[in-house]
Each structure stands twice: as structure tokens, then as C-alpha cells.
Amino acid sequence: MSNYTNSVKTSKMIILGSWLGWALDGYDLVLMLFVISSVSQLFFPTEDQKLSLLAIFATYAITLVVRPLGGALFGIFGDKFGRRMAMIITIIGFSIATFVTGLLPTWQAVGILAPMFLITLRISQGLFAGGEWGSGAVISMESVPKPSRGITSGFIQSGFPFGFLLASLTYWLVSSVYHDVGFIQTGWRIMFFTGIIPSLLALLLRLKMSESAIWTEKLKQKSIEKTPLKKVISGKHRKPFLLALIITTGLMYAYYASIGFMPTLLSEYVHLNQYEIATMMTAVTFSSIIGYIFSGWISQKIGRIRTIGIFSASTLILAIPLMIGLFHTSNSIERIFYGAVLVMIATSGFGTMPAFLSERFPTQIRNTSAGFVFNSGLIIGAWAPLMAIEISSRISWSQPILIGLNLMIGCIMVLAGLKFNPETKDLDLREIN
């Protein structure tokens, strides 16, 4: 009984440590989304607001695009030296990058060096954040029994929108103190400084947590893979990697075409003020948290593939009607309803990803595979906001339809990928070869 209790305590520590790290990742990335409209001229000053906005969004996208490299590098580290140590390094790395972002000088102070510093920091952020998801997802799935993988998967993934929620609340608080010019001068910096708080909590938990028992078994058996990335991209696991990549690419595109674009959509297209945006983002993010946990839970009952399919098909059908409603209603309650439903159906498929990707690959290459394929979805998916800005600026009268169609692109990719991927919920992680 004592050993069982210790095992449960260990699992809870691992899950909470993973969840907090993913929450910090969401917190940092969403802080950037919130301040994009306000700081674009500070780092990319032009007379054309659209060009400044595109430049800062491209900088944000760079953070996401380099994440596959981080997923691969820290995935290799996690497969060879343990998931826990990889998680300690990643949390330290991107916590520092988040904090230092608040210290950056602007174009007015240092000229061209300002955007160069920003881009350098965002690349660093992407590398460490890219390694964060794979290690945390894998160690969590390896530390719980099979019947608990679904709900644990949804909970781990809910860390990201929880970080989004914390960022929304922080934005609301800071913008209520620093208005307009004050926010541009000081407020956005304070938002990045606050990222150090959840990072310290996550680091403390990770220093106390244990290594994955499944990985430790492989270490004792001396069956650790020396070249896990090579096994992924050139061995028999290349096909499942590429097939899973179709799904993650579609999910990422849908994510950044919906909630990832939402702050800019509400500011630049729906023309809400800072308070209204913060209120709206808090509501839609809460709906995303519920969706993640629900999709993880239900996927253990009806399967990962079917769960993802239901949410993606629903988004494909409702994207344009919900976007039109979001654009044209003047009622705040209706606006929250449209946004919350849109975000929930567009993003909830992610709740299955920690379980699904861990179940697709064997222990010796699981960290590398899961981290690499998850983050590689960003190579295309991260550009969804830029696509939305570009197409909607050309035909202004049909903006809600075009932005809705942009979201549908991601859903089509997901549904196509589901056709070629098998169901995995009943697999034993120790027996996957």
C-alpha cells in the first residue's frame, strides 16, 4: 500500500510539474500576442501600420517555427539522458528569455539593434519552448496507468490555455493601471517580468520530481537509443511521424487561426478596447481549458481519432457562421458566446495530443518523436495569423468569411490526416516497438 501511495504521489508531482511548464509556455507566447498591436511601432516603426503589424507577427512566428529544432534537440537529450533533466534545462532557458524581453530597448533608443535583439530572444525562446512540450507530455504519459492517459493528456494540455488565462488576467490588470501611452511605455514590460513567477514554481517542482519509470527500465536494460532522431526520420518510424505530422500541422493552423489570432482580430477588426479584449480573451480561454480536458477524457472512451475528428468537423461546419456572428454582434454576451464556441471546437483536439503522440512511438525515441512532430506542425501552422491579415486586408467587406475560411484550412488538414492514422488508446507504452 505504501509503495502504491508513493507511486501516486510521484505521478502527481510529475503531472503538475509538466502542467506548470506548459502553462508558462502559454503565458509567454500569449503575452506576445497581447502586446503585438501596442509595441509593433516600438520595434518596427513605419508609416504603414499593416507593415509594422506584419513585421512583429513575423517575429512572433519565428519563435514558433524554430520550435521543431528545440523539440528535436531536447527530445534527443530526453531520450538519452532522461526526461526530467531536459525539463529542468528548458524551464530555466525560456524563463530567462521571457524576463529579458521586458528589458529590451526600443528602436528609438538603439535603432536597428532593437528588432535584432527581439528576434534573437524569440529564437532562443522558441528553442527552449520547443523542448518543453515533448519531455513533459512523454514523462506524464509514462507515469500514469493506461485508463488515466486520456484525462491526464487533456489536463497536461490544458496548462497552455491556463497560461493564456493568466496572461489575459495579467493584461487586464496591467492595462487597467497603464492606459494607452502608459502601456506602450511601461505596461508591456511589466507583463513580461511577471513570467518569472510561474517559472520558479515549475522549476521547484521539477527539481523534486522523479524520472520516468518506463525510461529508467530501458536505461537499466542498456537499451537507450544512441541516435533517436535518425531512427525517426530514416527508419521504420518515419511513416508514422509523417502521418502524425499532418494532424499536428492542421491543429496548429486551426489554433493560430482562431485563439492565436483572436487578440489581434478583436483589436484591429472588431475594434474592441483593451478592457473588452481582456474580458473576451478570459472567457474564450476558459472555454478552451474545458474543451482540452473534456476531449482528453472522452478520447479514452471513444478513441483519439474519433475525438479529434468530431471537433474538427464541427469547426469546419461552424467556422464562418460563428465568425460572422463575432464580427457583427454589438451585444457583449453574444460576442463571448460566439468566440467561446469557436475557440472550444477549434482547439480542443489538442487535448488528445500528449496521449496520442506518446502512443505512436516506442520509449527509446518517444521524447524525440513526440516533441519533434508536435512542434513541426508549427512550420506551416504558425503562419495562419499572417495569412488572415493578408487575405482580409485585400477584400475588407468579406473579412469574417475570409478569416473563417482560413480557419477551415486547418480543419481540412486534420481530417485528411485522421484517415491515415490508427487508433492508439488501448496500446501499452512498454510494448510499442
TACORSUL-V502072 format. One record per residue. N is the residue number from 0. NEAR is the number of other ideal C-beta (glycine too) atoms within 8 Angstrom. Layout:
N|NEAR ; N|NEAR
This chain:
0|4 ; 1|5 ; 2|6 ; 3|7 ; 4|8 ; 5|8 ; 6|8 ; 7|8 ; 8|8 ; 9|11 ; 10|10 ; 11|8 ; 12|12 ; 13|14 ; 14|14 ; 15|9 ; 16|14 ; 17|16 ; 18|14 ; 19|13 ; 20|16 ; 21|16 ; 22|15 ; 23|17 ; 24|15 ; 25|15 ; 26|15 ; 27|16 ; 28|13 ; 29|13 ; 30|15 ; 31|12 ; 32|11 ; 33|13 ; 34|10 ; 35|14 ; 36|10 ; 37|9 ; 38|11 ; 39|13 ; 40|9 ; 41|10 ; 42|15 ; 43|11 ; 44|8 ; 45|9 ; 46|2 ; 47|6 ; 48|8 ; 49|8 ; 50|9 ; 51|13 ; 52|14 ; 53|11 ; 54|13 ; 55|13 ; 56|13 ; 57|9 ; 58|13 ; 59|14 ; 60|12 ; 61|12 ; 62|15 ; 63|13 ; 64|11 ; 65|12 ; 66|14 ; 67|13 ; 68|10 ; 69|18 ; 70|19 ; 71|13 ; 72|11 ; 73|19 ; 74|20 ; 75|12 ; 76|12 ; 77|19 ; 78|14 ; 79|9 ; 80|6 ; 81|10 ; 82|15 ; 83|13 ; 84|10 ; 85|16 ; 86|17 ; 87|11 ; 88|12 ; 89|16 ; 90|15 ; 91|8 ; 92|11 ; 93|16 ; 94|14 ; 95|8 ; 96|14 ; 97|17 ; 98|12 ; 99|9 ; 100|12 ; 101|12 ; 102|6 ; 103|11 ; 104|7 ; 105|9 ; 106|12 ; 107|5 ; 108|7 ; 109|9 ; 110|6 ; 111|7 ; 112|8 ; 113|15 ; 114|12 ; 115|8 ; 116|11 ; 117|12 ; 118|10 ; 119|8 ; 120|12 ; 121|14 ; 122|11 ; 123|11 ; 124|14 ; 125|16 ; 126|14 ; 127|15 ; 128|16 ; 129|19 ; 130|19 ; 131|17 ; 132|15 ; 133|19 ; 134|19 ; 135|16 ; 136|18 ; 137|17 ; 138|16 ; 139|15 ; 140|15 ; 141|15 ; 142|11 ; 143|10 ; 144|5 ; 145|7 ; 146|6 ; 147|8 ; 148|15 ; 149|16 ; 150|11 ; 151|15 ; 152|19 ; 153|17 ; 154|13 ; 155|15 ; 156|14 ; 157|14 ; 158|16 ; 159|13 ; 160|15 ; 161|12 ; 162|18 ; 163|15 ; 164|12 ; 165|11 ; 166|14 ; 167|14 ; 168|10 ; 169|11 ; 170|15 ; 171|12 ; 172|8 ; 173|13 ; 174|13 ; 175|6 ; 176|8 ; 177|10 ; 178|8 ; 179|5 ; 180|6 ; 181|10 ; 182|14 ; 183|10 ; 184|7 ; 185|8 ; 186|14 ; 187|13 ; 188|9 ; 189|11 ; 190|15 ; 191|13 ; 192|9 ; 193|8 ; 194|14 ; 195|9 ; 196|7 ; 197|12 ; 198|13 ; 199|9 ; 200|9 ; 201|14 ; 202|12 ; 203|8 ; 204|12 ; 205|13 ; 206|7 ; 207|6 ; 208|10 ; 209|7 ; 210|9 ; 211|13 ; 212|9 ; 213|10 ; 214|14 ; 215|9 ; 216|10 ; 217|11 ; 218|9 ; 219|6 ; 220|6 ; 221|5 ; 222|6 ; 223|9 ; 224|10 ; 225|5 ; 226|6 ; 227|16 ; 228|11 ; 229|8 ; 230|13 ; 231|15 ; 232|8 ; 233|6 ; 234|8 ; 235|4 ; 236|12 ; 237|10 ; 238|7 ; 239|10 ; 240|14 ; 241|8 ; 242|11 ; 243|14 ; 244|12 ; 245|14 ; 246|15 ; 247|15 ; 248|15 ; 249|19 ; 250|17 ; 251|15 ; 252|15 ; 253|19 ; 254|15 ; 255|15 ; 256|17 ; 257|13 ; 258|14 ; 259|10 ; 260|13 ; 261|13 ; 262|13 ; 263|15 ; 264|11 ; 265|12 ; 266|11 ; 267|7 ; 268|11 ; 269|9 ; 270|5 ; 271|8 ; 272|5 ; 273|9 ; 274|9 ; 275|10 ; 276|14 ; 277|13 ; 278|11 ; 279|14 ; 280|15 ; 281|12 ; 282|11 ; 283|16 ; 284|14 ; 285|11 ; 286|12 ; 287|16 ; 288|12 ; 289|9 ; 290|15 ; 291|18 ; 292|13 ; 293|11 ; 294|17 ; 295|19 ; 296|11 ; 297|10 ; 298|20 ; 299|11 ; 300|7 ; 301|6 ; 302|9 ; 303|13 ; 304|10 ; 305|10 ; 306|15 ; 307|17 ; 308|11 ; 309|8 ; 310|14 ; 311|15 ; 312|10 ; 313|9 ; 314|15 ; 315|11 ; 316|6 ; 317|11 ; 318|15 ; 319|11 ; 320|8 ; 321|13 ; 322|15 ; 323|11 ; 324|10 ; 325|13 ; 326|10 ; 327|7 ; 328|9 ; 329|3 ; 330|6 ; 331|7 ; 332|6 ; 333|9 ; 334|12 ; 335|12 ; 336|8 ; 337|13 ; 338|14 ; 339|12 ; 340|11 ; 341|16 ; 342|16 ; 343|13 ; 344|12 ; 345|17 ; 346|16 ; 347|13 ; 348|14 ; 349|12 ; 350|17 ; 351|16 ; 352|14 ; 353|16 ; 354|18 ; 355|14 ; 356|15 ; 357|15 ; 358|14 ; 359|12 ; 360|14 ; 361|8 ; 362|12 ; 363|11 ; 364|14 ; 365|14 ; 366|17 ; 367|18 ; 368|16 ; 369|18 ; 370|21 ; 371|16 ; 372|14 ; 373|14 ; 374|14 ; 375|12 ; 376|16 ; 377|12 ; 378|9 ; 379|9 ; 380|18 ; 381|11 ; 382|9 ; 383|19 ; 384|14 ; 385|11 ; 386|10 ; 387|14 ; 388|13 ; 389|9 ; 390|11 ; 391|12 ; 392|7 ; 393|6 ; 394|8 ; 395|7 ; 396|4 ; 397|7 ; 398|11 ; 399|12 ; 400|10 ; 401|12 ; 402|16 ; 403|14 ; 404|10 ; 405|12 ; 406|16 ; 407|12 ; 408|11 ; 409|17 ; 410|16 ; 411|10 ; 412|13 ; 413|17 ; 414|13 ; 415|10 ; 416|15 ; 417|12 ; 418|6 ; 419|7 ; 420|12 ; 421|4 ; 422|8 ; 423|10 ; 424|12 ; 425|5 ; 426|8 ; 427|6 ; 428|13 ; 429|7 ; 430|6 ; 431|11 ; 432|3
